[in-house]
Structures are given as structure tokens and as C-alpha cells.
Amino acid sequence: MHAAFGCPPPVAPPGAWVTHSAHHALIQCNATHSDELPVRWQLTCRGTSWHGHVGNCTGLASRLAAAAQESK
């Protein structure tokens, strides 16, 4: 019998993209095009599963626009 090692490719939530290597993954919302305030999460592969928190990108563009209007 063979043991499985490594994590499957992580799945990005709606409105996000993902890049990954064997041990780390980065998930970032599409609505954040600026490096000044990216909305992103980092995951670490432990054994055969990803560990870390992934938030919600749905509606982020409208929330960012509303926050920008309030700060003017």
C-alpha cells in the first residue's frame, strides 16, 4: 500500500485566483488590483490538507468602492 503525500490543488473561492507550490498557496481576490491593499490569504500544506483561513471575495469590489467614497 502507498501513502499519499502532498496537497491537491487548492480551489479559489468565487471572485479570486490561486497560485501554489508543493507546500504553500496564495489566494487573492480579483477586485484588489493594488499591491497597497491586496485582499489575500496564505495557506500551508501539512500532510495532505491545506491549513489557513480563506475569506470571502464576493461583493468585495462594491465594498471597496463604498469605502473609497466614504473616505473622500
HTML snippet that shows the backbone in 3Dmol.js (N, CA, C, O; Angstrom):
<script src="https://3Dmol.org/build/3Dmol-min.js"></script>
<div id="view" style="width:600px;height:400px;position:relative"></div>
<script>
const pdb = `
ATOM      1  N   MET A   1       0.843  -1.168   0.000  1.00  0.00           N
ATOM      2  CA  MET A   1       0.000   0.000   0.000  1.00  0.00           C
ATOM      3  C   MET A   1       0.895   1.241   0.000  1.00  0.00           C
ATOM      4  O   MET A   1       1.942   1.261   0.648  1.00  0.00           O
ATOM      5  N   HIS A   2       0.474   2.268  -0.729  1.00  0.00           N
ATOM      6  CA  HIS A   2       1.225   3.512  -0.813  1.00  0.00           C
ATOM      7  C   HIS A   2       0.470   4.610  -0.076  1.00  0.00           C
ATOM      8  O   HIS A   2      -0.752   4.717  -0.172  1.00  0.00           O
ATOM      9  N   ALA A   3       1.214   5.414   0.655  1.00  0.00           N
ATOM     10  CA  ALA A   3       0.610   6.552   1.361  1.00  0.00           C
ATOM     11  C   ALA A   3       0.647   7.771   0.449  1.00  0.00           C
ATOM     12  O   ALA A   3       1.609   7.971  -0.293  1.00  0.00           O
ATOM     13  N   ALA A   4      -0.397   8.577   0.507  1.00  0.00           N
ATOM     14  CA  ALA A   4      -0.462   9.802  -0.284  1.00  0.00           C
ATOM     15  C   ALA A   4       0.269  10.921   0.451  1.00  0.00           C
ATOM     16  O   ALA A   4       0.139  11.073   1.666  1.00  0.00           O
ATOM     17  N   PHE A   5       1.033  11.694  -0.299  1.00  0.00           N
ATOM     18  CA  PHE A   5       1.739  12.838   0.264  1.00  0.00           C
ATOM     19  C   PHE A   5       1.435  14.062  -0.582  1.00  0.00           C
ATOM     20  O   PHE A   5       1.248  13.962  -1.795  1.00  0.00           O
ATOM     21  N   GLY A   6       1.387  15.201   0.059  1.00  0.00           N
ATOM     22  CA  GLY A   6       1.136  16.444  -0.654  1.00  0.00           C
ATOM     23  C   GLY A   6      -0.342  16.786  -0.693  1.00  0.00           C
ATOM     24  O   GLY A   6      -1.207  15.951  -0.429  1.00  0.00           O
ATOM     25  N   CYS A   7      -0.600  18.023  -1.024  1.00  0.00           N
ATOM     26  CA  CYS A   7      -1.972  18.540  -1.049  1.00  0.00           C
ATOM     27  C   CYS A   7      -2.478  18.622  -2.483  1.00  0.00           C
ATOM     28  O   CYS A   7      -1.701  18.861  -3.407  1.00  0.00           O
ATOM     29  N   PRO A   8      -3.774  18.423  -2.669  1.00  0.00           N
ATOM     30  CA  PRO A   8      -4.346  18.627  -4.007  1.00  0.00           C
ATOM     31  C   PRO A   8      -4.321  20.119  -4.334  1.00  0.00           C
ATOM     32  O   PRO A   8      -4.178  20.938  -3.427  1.00  0.00           O
ATOM     33  N   PRO A   9      -4.456  20.487  -5.596  1.00  0.00           N
ATOM     34  CA  PRO A   9      -4.503  21.915  -5.920  1.00  0.00           C
ATOM     35  C   PRO A   9      -5.629  22.602  -5.146  1.00  0.00           C
ATOM     36  O   PRO A   9      -6.755  22.106  -5.136  1.00  0.00           O
ATOM     37  N   PRO A  10      -5.343  23.736  -4.496  1.00  0.00           N
ATOM     38  CA  PRO A  10      -6.396  24.439  -3.757  1.00  0.00           C
ATOM     39  C   PRO A  10      -7.406  25.059  -4.717  1.00  0.00           C
ATOM     40  O   PRO A  10      -7.069  25.425  -5.843  1.00  0.00           O
ATOM     41  N   VAL A  11      -8.634  25.168  -4.257  1.00  0.00           N
ATOM     42  CA  VAL A  11      -9.711  25.748  -5.059  1.00  0.00           C
ATOM     43  C   VAL A  11      -9.945  27.188  -4.610  1.00  0.00           C
ATOM     44  O   VAL A  11     -10.142  27.450  -3.424  1.00  0.00           O
ATOM     45  N   ALA A  12      -9.922  28.108  -5.555  1.00  0.00           N
ATOM     46  CA  ALA A  12     -10.171  29.517  -5.236  1.00  0.00           C
ATOM     47  C   ALA A  12     -11.665  29.746  -5.040  1.00  0.00           C
ATOM     48  O   ALA A  12     -12.476  29.181  -5.773  1.00  0.00           O
ATOM     49  N   PRO A  13     -12.039  30.565  -4.065  1.00  0.00           N
ATOM     50  CA  PRO A  13     -13.458  30.906  -3.903  1.00  0.00           C
ATOM     51  C   PRO A  13     -13.901  31.806  -5.053  1.00  0.00           C
ATOM     52  O   PRO A  13     -13.056  32.327  -5.780  1.00  0.00           O
ATOM     53  N   PRO A  14     -15.210  31.999  -5.233  1.00  0.00           N
ATOM     54  CA  PRO A  14     -15.691  32.895  -6.298  1.00  0.00           C
ATOM     55  C   PRO A  14     -15.058  34.288  -6.174  1.00  0.00           C
ATOM     56  O   PRO A  14     -14.984  34.855  -5.084  1.00  0.00           O
ATOM     57  N   GLY A  15     -14.607  34.822  -7.305  1.00  0.00           N
ATOM     58  CA  GLY A  15     -14.022  36.162  -7.313  1.00  0.00           C
ATOM     59  C   GLY A  15     -12.560  36.195  -6.903  1.00  0.00           C
ATOM     60  O   GLY A  15     -12.050  37.250  -6.526  1.00  0.00           O
ATOM     61  N   ALA A  16     -11.876  35.056  -6.969  1.00  0.00           N
ATOM     62  CA  ALA A  16     -10.472  35.002  -6.543  1.00  0.00           C
ATOM     63  C   ALA A  16      -9.665  34.119  -7.486  1.00  0.00           C
ATOM     64  O   ALA A  16     -10.222  33.373  -8.291  1.00  0.00           O
ATOM     65  N   TRP A  17      -8.357  34.216  -7.374  1.00  0.00           N
ATOM     66  CA  TRP A  17      -7.442  33.360  -8.115  1.00  0.00           C
ATOM     67  C   TRP A  17      -6.457  32.750  -7.132  1.00  0.00           C
ATOM     68  O   TRP A  17      -6.322  33.223  -6.004  1.00  0.00           O
ATOM     69  N   VAL A  18      -5.776  31.707  -7.558  1.00  0.00           N
ATOM     70  CA  VAL A  18      -4.860  30.994  -6.669  1.00  0.00           C
ATOM     71  C   VAL A  18      -3.574  30.628  -7.398  1.00  0.00           C
ATOM     72  O   VAL A  18      -3.589  30.269  -8.575  1.00  0.00           O
ATOM     73  N   THR A  19      -2.470  30.725  -6.682  1.00  0.00           N
ATOM     74  CA  THR A  19      -1.187  30.188  -7.134  1.00  0.00           C
ATOM     75  C   THR A  19      -0.696  29.291  -6.015  1.00  0.00           C
ATOM     76  O   THR A  19      -0.979  29.536  -4.842  1.00  0.00           O
ATOM     77  N   HIS A  20       0.037  28.256  -6.377  1.00  0.00           N
ATOM     78  CA  HIS A  20       0.524  27.364  -5.328  1.00  0.00           C
ATOM     79  C   HIS A  20       1.782  26.638  -5.749  1.00  0.00           C
ATOM     80  O   HIS A  20       2.080  26.487  -6.934  1.00  0.00           O
ATOM     81  N   SER A  21       2.508  26.193  -4.740  1.00  0.00           N
ATOM     82  CA  SER A  21       3.658  25.317  -4.916  1.00  0.00           C
ATOM     83  C   SER A  21       3.342  24.052  -4.123  1.00  0.00           C
ATOM     84  O   SER A  21       2.200  23.850  -3.710  1.00  0.00           O
ATOM     85  N   ALA A  22       4.312  23.227  -3.914  1.00  0.00           N
ATOM     86  CA  ALA A  22       4.065  21.975  -3.186  1.00  0.00           C
ATOM     87  C   ALA A  22       3.639  22.221  -1.743  1.00  0.00           C
ATOM     88  O   ALA A  22       2.872  21.436  -1.186  1.00  0.00           O
ATOM     89  N   HIS A  23       4.128  23.307  -1.126  1.00  0.00           N
ATOM     90  CA  HIS A  23       3.890  23.500   0.307  1.00  0.00           C
ATOM     91  C   HIS A  23       3.149  24.781   0.679  1.00  0.00           C
ATOM     92  O   HIS A  23       2.730  24.937   1.826  1.00  0.00           O
ATOM     93  N   HIS A  24       2.980  25.701  -0.273  1.00  0.00           N
ATOM     94  CA  HIS A  24       2.337  26.976   0.034  1.00  0.00           C
ATOM     95  C   HIS A  24       1.351  27.363  -1.069  1.00  0.00           C
ATOM     96  O   HIS A  24       1.537  27.018  -2.236  1.00  0.00           O
ATOM     97  N   ALA A  25       0.308  28.082  -0.679  1.00  0.00           N
ATOM     98  CA  ALA A  25      -0.672  28.584  -1.646  1.00  0.00           C
ATOM     99  C   ALA A  25      -1.009  30.027  -1.292  1.00  0.00           C
ATOM    100  O   ALA A  25      -1.023  30.408  -0.121  1.00  0.00           O
ATOM    101  N   LEU A  26      -1.278  30.811  -2.311  1.00  0.00           N
ATOM    102  CA  LEU A  26      -1.699  32.196  -2.146  1.00  0.00           C
ATOM    103  C   LEU A  26      -3.017  32.360  -2.890  1.00  0.00           C
ATOM    104  O   LEU A  26      -3.103  32.081  -4.086  1.00  0.00           O
ATOM    105  N   ILE A  27      -4.037  32.814  -2.177  1.00  0.00           N
ATOM    106  CA  ILE A  27      -5.343  33.088  -2.766  1.00  0.00           C
ATOM    107  C   ILE A  27      -5.590  34.579  -2.643  1.00  0.00           C
ATOM    108  O   ILE A  27      -5.473  35.140  -1.554  1.00  0.00           O
ATOM    109  N   GLN A  28      -5.934  35.236  -3.765  1.00  0.00           N
ATOM    110  CA  GLN A  28      -6.136  36.683  -3.759  1.00  0.00           C
ATOM    111  C   GLN A  28      -7.413  37.038  -4.501  1.00  0.00           C
ATOM    112  O   GLN A  28      -7.730  36.450  -5.535  1.00  0.00           O
ATOM    113  N   CYS A  29      -8.142  38.008  -3.962  1.00  0.00           N
ATOM    114  CA  CYS A  29      -9.380  38.463  -4.591  1.00  0.00           C
ATOM    115  C   CYS A  29      -9.086  39.222  -5.879  1.00  0.00           C
ATOM    116  O   CYS A  29      -8.127  39.991  -5.949  1.00  0.00           O
ATOM    117  N   ASN A  30      -9.914  39.001  -6.896  1.00  0.00           N
ATOM    118  CA  ASN A  30      -9.762  39.688  -8.179  1.00  0.00           C
ATOM    119  C   ASN A  30      -9.940  41.196  -8.049  1.00  0.00           C
ATOM    120  O   ASN A  30      -9.312  41.954  -8.788  1.00  0.00           O
ATOM    121  N   ALA A  31     -10.776  41.639  -7.130  1.00  0.00           N
ATOM    122  CA  ALA A  31     -11.121  43.060  -7.015  1.00  0.00           C
ATOM    123  C   ALA A  31      -9.967  43.904  -6.495  1.00  0.00           C
ATOM    124  O   ALA A  31     -10.044  45.131  -6.560  1.00  0.00           O
ATOM    125  N   THR A  32      -8.912  43.304  -5.986  1.00  0.00           N
ATOM    126  CA  THR A  32      -7.799  44.066  -5.429  1.00  0.00           C
ATOM    127  C   THR A  32      -6.643  44.048  -6.411  1.00  0.00           C
ATOM    128  O   THR A  32      -5.836  43.119  -6.424  1.00  0.00           O
ATOM    129  N   HIS A  33      -6.571  45.087  -7.235  1.00  0.00           N
ATOM    130  CA  HIS A  33      -5.511  45.177  -8.232  1.00  0.00           C
ATOM    131  C   HIS A  33      -4.312  45.942  -7.709  1.00  0.00           C
ATOM    132  O   HIS A  33      -3.281  45.998  -8.378  1.00  0.00           O
ATOM    133  N   SER A  34      -4.422  46.525  -6.546  1.00  0.00           N
ATOM    134  CA  SER A  34      -3.347  47.326  -5.978  1.00  0.00           C
ATOM    135  C   SER A  34      -2.530  46.498  -5.005  1.00  0.00           C
ATOM    136  O   SER A  34      -3.082  45.751  -4.198  1.00  0.00           O
ATOM    137  N   ASP A  35      -1.217  46.631  -5.082  1.00  0.00           N
ATOM    138  CA  ASP A  35      -0.357  45.946  -4.114  1.00  0.00           C
ATOM    139  C   ASP A  35      -0.386  46.633  -2.755  1.00  0.00           C
ATOM    140  O   ASP A  35       0.112  46.089  -1.770  1.00  0.00           O
ATOM    141  N   GLU A  36      -0.977  47.844  -2.702  1.00  0.00           N
ATOM    142  CA  GLU A  36      -1.035  48.571  -1.439  1.00  0.00           C
ATOM    143  C   GLU A  36      -2.001  47.921  -0.453  1.00  0.00           C
ATOM    144  O   GLU A  36      -1.745  47.909   0.751  1.00  0.00           O
ATOM    145  N   LEU A  37      -3.106  47.383  -0.956  1.00  0.00           N
ATOM    146  CA  LEU A  37      -4.099  46.786  -0.072  1.00  0.00           C
ATOM    147  C   LEU A  37      -4.696  45.533  -0.709  1.00  0.00           C
ATOM    148  O   LEU A  37      -5.902  45.482  -0.954  1.00  0.00           O
ATOM    149  N   PRO A  38      -3.866  44.519  -0.980  1.00  0.00           N
ATOM    150  CA  PRO A  38      -4.438  43.311  -1.552  1.00  0.00           C
ATOM    151  C   PRO A  38      -5.199  42.520  -0.488  1.00  0.00           C
ATOM    152  O   PRO A  38      -4.800  42.481   0.676  1.00  0.00           O
ATOM    153  N   VAL A  39      -6.277  41.905  -0.894  1.00  0.00           N
ATOM    154  CA  VAL A  39      -7.024  41.024  -0.007  1.00  0.00           C
ATOM    155  C   VAL A  39      -6.607  39.617  -0.397  1.00  0.00           C
ATOM    156  O   VAL A  39      -7.003  39.108  -1.446  1.00  0.00           O
ATOM    157  N   ARG A  40      -5.802  38.993   0.458  1.00  0.00           N
ATOM    158  CA  ARG A  40      -5.253  37.685   0.130  1.00  0.00           C
ATOM    159  C   ARG A  40      -5.012  36.854   1.384  1.00  0.00           C
ATOM    160  O   ARG A  40      -4.946  37.365   2.502  1.00  0.00           O
ATOM    161  N   TRP A  41      -4.885  35.571   1.152  1.00  0.00           N
ATOM    162  CA  TRP A  41      -4.666  34.636   2.249  1.00  0.00           C
ATOM    163  C   TRP A  41      -3.592  33.644   1.844  1.00  0.00           C
ATOM    164  O   TRP A  41      -3.498  33.255   0.680  1.00  0.00           O
ATOM    165  N   GLN A  42      -2.786  33.238   2.812  1.00  0.00           N
ATOM    166  CA  GLN A  42      -1.740  32.259   2.566  1.00  0.00           C
ATOM    167  C   GLN A  42      -2.090  30.964   3.287  1.00  0.00           C
ATOM    168  O   GLN A  42      -2.517  30.971   4.442  1.00  0.00           O
ATOM    169  N   LEU A  43      -1.903  29.862   2.585  1.00  0.00           N
ATOM    170  CA  LEU A  43      -2.170  28.541   3.138  1.00  0.00           C
ATOM    171  C   LEU A  43      -0.873  27.734   3.145  1.00  0.00           C
ATOM    172  O   LEU A  43       0.026  27.976   2.340  1.00  0.00           O
ATOM    173  N   THR A  44      -0.791  26.787   4.051  1.00  0.00           N
ATOM    174  CA  THR A  44       0.360  25.894   4.151  1.00  0.00           C
ATOM    175  C   THR A  44      -0.118  24.455   4.047  1.00  0.00           C
ATOM    176  O   THR A  44      -1.104  24.070   4.675  1.00  0.00           O
ATOM    177  N   CYS A  45       0.584  23.673   3.253  1.00  0.00           N
ATOM    178  CA  CYS A  45       0.250  22.257   3.107  1.00  0.00           C
ATOM    179  C   CYS A  45       0.892  21.485   4.249  1.00  0.00           C
ATOM    180  O   CYS A  45       2.102  21.553   4.470  1.00  0.00           O
ATOM    181  N   ARG A  46       0.053  20.749   4.970  1.00  0.00           N
ATOM    182  CA  ARG A  46       0.534  19.867   6.035  1.00  0.00           C
ATOM    183  C   ARG A  46      -0.024  18.482   5.761  1.00  0.00           C
ATOM    184  O   ARG A  46      -1.231  18.254   5.841  1.00  0.00           O
ATOM    185  N   GLY A  47       0.862  17.574   5.442  1.00  0.00           N
ATOM    186  CA  GLY A  47       0.409  16.229   5.103  1.00  0.00           C
ATOM    187  C   GLY A  47      -0.304  16.236   3.776  1.00  0.00           C
ATOM    188  O   GLY A  47       0.322  16.382   2.727  1.00  0.00           O
ATOM    189  N   THR A  48      -1.629  16.078   3.817  1.00  0.00           N
ATOM    190  CA  THR A  48      -2.420  16.061   2.580  1.00  0.00           C
ATOM    191  C   THR A  48      -3.533  17.111   2.574  1.00  0.00           C
ATOM    192  O   THR A  48      -4.450  17.035   1.756  1.00  0.00           O
ATOM    193  N   SER A  49      -3.456  18.102   3.492  1.00  0.00           N
ATOM    194  CA  SER A  49      -4.509  19.123   3.527  1.00  0.00           C
ATOM    195  C   SER A  49      -3.914  20.518   3.727  1.00  0.00           C
ATOM    196  O   SER A  49      -2.854  20.691   4.329  1.00  0.00           O
ATOM    197  N   TRP A  50      -4.645  21.509   3.194  1.00  0.00           N
ATOM    198  CA  TRP A  50      -4.242  22.906   3.309  1.00  0.00           C
ATOM    199  C   TRP A  50      -4.715  23.469   4.647  1.00  0.00           C
ATOM    200  O   TRP A  50      -5.830  23.191   5.088  1.00  0.00           O
ATOM    201  N   HIS A  51      -3.855  24.264   5.288  1.00  0.00           N
ATOM    202  CA  HIS A  51      -4.188  24.875   6.578  1.00  0.00           C
ATOM    203  C   HIS A  51      -4.063  26.386   6.469  1.00  0.00           C
ATOM    204  O   HIS A  51      -3.091  26.904   5.920  1.00  0.00           O
ATOM    205  N   GLY A  52      -5.054  27.082   6.995  1.00  0.00           N
ATOM    206  CA  GLY A  52      -5.095  28.533   6.969  1.00  0.00           C
ATOM    207  C   GLY A  52      -6.520  28.977   6.684  1.00  0.00           C
ATOM    208  O   GLY A  52      -7.374  28.173   6.311  1.00  0.00           O
ATOM    209  N   HIS A  53      -6.759  30.247   6.862  1.00  0.00           N
ATOM    210  CA  HIS A  53      -8.094  30.821   6.678  1.00  0.00           C
ATOM    211  C   HIS A  53      -8.213  31.421   5.286  1.00  0.00           C
ATOM    212  O   HIS A  53      -7.286  32.076   4.810  1.00  0.00           O
ATOM    213  N   VAL A  54      -9.340  31.202   4.634  1.00  0.00           N
ATOM    214  CA  VAL A  54      -9.656  31.846   3.364  1.00  0.00           C
ATOM    215  C   VAL A  54     -10.950  32.610   3.563  1.00  0.00           C
ATOM    216  O   VAL A  54     -11.952  32.045   3.999  1.00  0.00           O
ATOM    217  N   GLY A  55     -10.926  33.894   3.242  1.00  0.00           N
ATOM    218  CA  GLY A  55     -12.096  34.743   3.430  1.00  0.00           C
ATOM    219  C   GLY A  55     -13.024  34.732   2.224  1.00  0.00           C
ATOM    220  O   GLY A  55     -13.001  33.814   1.404  1.00  0.00           O
ATOM    221  N   ASN A  56     -13.835  35.773   2.139  1.00  0.00           N
ATOM    222  CA  ASN A  56     -14.876  35.876   1.133  1.00  0.00           C
ATOM    223  C   ASN A  56     -14.581  37.060   0.207  1.00  0.00           C
ATOM    224  O   ASN A  56     -14.425  38.188   0.675  1.00  0.00           O
ATOM    225  N   CYS A  57     -14.504  36.811  -1.090  1.00  0.00           N
ATOM    226  CA  CYS A  57     -14.264  37.871  -2.071  1.00  0.00           C
ATOM    227  C   CYS A  57     -15.551  38.394  -2.692  1.00  0.00           C
ATOM    228  O   CYS A  57     -15.533  39.433  -3.353  1.00  0.00           O
ATOM    229  N   THR A  58     -16.657  37.707  -2.499  1.00  0.00           N
ATOM    230  CA  THR A  58     -17.917  38.089  -3.117  1.00  0.00           C
ATOM    231  C   THR A  58     -18.333  39.481  -2.660  1.00  0.00           C
ATOM    232  O   THR A  58     -18.426  39.746  -1.462  1.00  0.00           O
ATOM    233  N   GLY A  59     -18.580  40.363  -3.613  1.00  0.00           N
ATOM    234  CA  GLY A  59     -19.007  41.722  -3.298  1.00  0.00           C
ATOM    235  C   GLY A  59     -17.888  42.640  -2.840  1.00  0.00           C
ATOM    236  O   GLY A  59     -18.148  43.765  -2.414  1.00  0.00           O
ATOM    237  N   LEU A  60     -16.647  42.177  -2.923  1.00  0.00           N
ATOM    238  CA  LEU A  60     -15.528  42.982  -2.436  1.00  0.00           C
ATOM    239  C   LEU A  60     -15.365  44.276  -3.220  1.00  0.00           C
ATOM    240  O   LEU A  60     -15.092  45.320  -2.627  1.00  0.00           O
ATOM    241  N   ALA A  61     -15.525  44.232  -4.534  1.00  0.00           N
ATOM    242  CA  ALA A  61     -15.346  45.437  -5.351  1.00  0.00           C
ATOM    243  C   ALA A  61     -16.298  46.539  -4.913  1.00  0.00           C
ATOM    244  O   ALA A  61     -15.897  47.698  -4.809  1.00  0.00           O
ATOM    245  N   SER A  62     -17.565  46.188  -4.652  1.00  0.00           N
ATOM    246  CA  SER A  62     -18.522  47.217  -4.236  1.00  0.00           C
ATOM    247  C   SER A  62     -18.215  47.713  -2.824  1.00  0.00           C
ATOM    248  O   SER A  62     -18.412  48.893  -2.535  1.00  0.00           O
ATOM    249  N   ARG A  63     -17.737  46.836  -1.943  1.00  0.00           N
ATOM    250  CA  ARG A  63     -17.364  47.274  -0.590  1.00  0.00           C
ATOM    251  C   ARG A  63     -16.161  48.209  -0.630  1.00  0.00           C
ATOM    252  O   ARG A  63     -16.122  49.190   0.113  1.00  0.00           O
ATOM    253  N   LEU A  64     -15.178  47.924  -1.482  1.00  0.00           N
ATOM    254  CA  LEU A  64     -14.005  48.793  -1.610  1.00  0.00           C
ATOM    255  C   LEU A  64     -14.400  50.153  -2.189  1.00  0.00           C
ATOM    256  O   LEU A  64     -13.901  51.184  -1.736  1.00  0.00           O
ATOM    257  N   ALA A  65     -15.292  50.165  -3.186  1.00  0.00           N
ATOM    258  CA  ALA A  65     -15.745  51.420  -3.784  1.00  0.00           C
ATOM    259  C   ALA A  65     -16.506  52.258  -2.749  1.00  0.00           C
ATOM    260  O   ALA A  65     -16.318  53.473  -2.683  1.00  0.00           O
ATOM    261  N   ALA A  66     -17.345  51.634  -1.960  1.00  0.00           N
ATOM    262  CA  ALA A  66     -18.095  52.359  -0.937  1.00  0.00           C
ATOM    263  C   ALA A  66     -17.144  52.942   0.101  1.00  0.00           C
ATOM    264  O   ALA A  66     -17.330  54.077   0.540  1.00  0.00           O
ATOM    265  N   ALA A  67     -16.134  52.183   0.494  1.00  0.00           N
ATOM    266  CA  ALA A  67     -15.165  52.676   1.480  1.00  0.00           C
ATOM    267  C   ALA A  67     -14.371  53.847   0.909  1.00  0.00           C
ATOM    268  O   ALA A  67     -14.062  54.793   1.633  1.00  0.00           O
ATOM    269  N   ALA A  68     -14.038  53.797  -0.372  1.00  0.00           N
ATOM    270  CA  ALA A  68     -13.290  54.898  -1.005  1.00  0.00           C
ATOM    271  C   ALA A  68     -14.152  56.157  -1.041  1.00  0.00           C
ATOM    272  O   ALA A  68     -13.638  57.256  -0.834  1.00  0.00           O
ATOM    273  N   GLN A  69     -15.455  56.019  -1.301  1.00  0.00           N
ATOM    274  CA  GLN A  69     -16.354  57.175  -1.350  1.00  0.00           C
ATOM    275  C   GLN A  69     -16.490  57.799   0.048  1.00  0.00           C
ATOM    276  O   GLN A  69     -16.544  59.022   0.179  1.00  0.00           O
ATOM    277  N   GLU A  70     -16.545  56.965   1.081  1.00  0.00           N
ATOM    278  CA  GLU A  70     -16.694  57.471   2.450  1.00  0.00           C
ATOM    279  C   GLU A  70     -15.460  58.226   2.914  1.00  0.00           C
ATOM    280  O   GLU A  70     -15.560  59.138   3.735  1.00  0.00           O
ATOM    281  N   SER A  71     -14.272  57.846   2.384  1.00  0.00           N
ATOM    282  CA  SER A  71     -13.044  58.477   2.852  1.00  0.00           C
ATOM    283  C   SER A  71     -12.778  59.805   2.149  1.00  0.00           C
ATOM    284  O   SER A  71     -11.830  60.504   2.508  1.00  0.00           O
ATOM    285  N   LYS A  72     -13.594  60.171   1.154  1.00  0.00           N
ATOM    286  CA  LYS A  72     -13.395  61.450   0.441  1.00  0.00           C
ATOM    287  C   LYS A  72     -13.973  62.611   1.203  1.00  0.00           C
ATOM    288  O   LYS A  72     -13.892  63.751   0.746  1.00  0.00           O
TER     289      LYS A  72
END
`;
const viewer = $3Dmol.createViewer("view");
viewer.addModel(pdb, "pdb");
viewer.setStyle({}, {cartoon: {color: "spectrum"}});
viewer.zoomTo();
viewer.render();
</script>
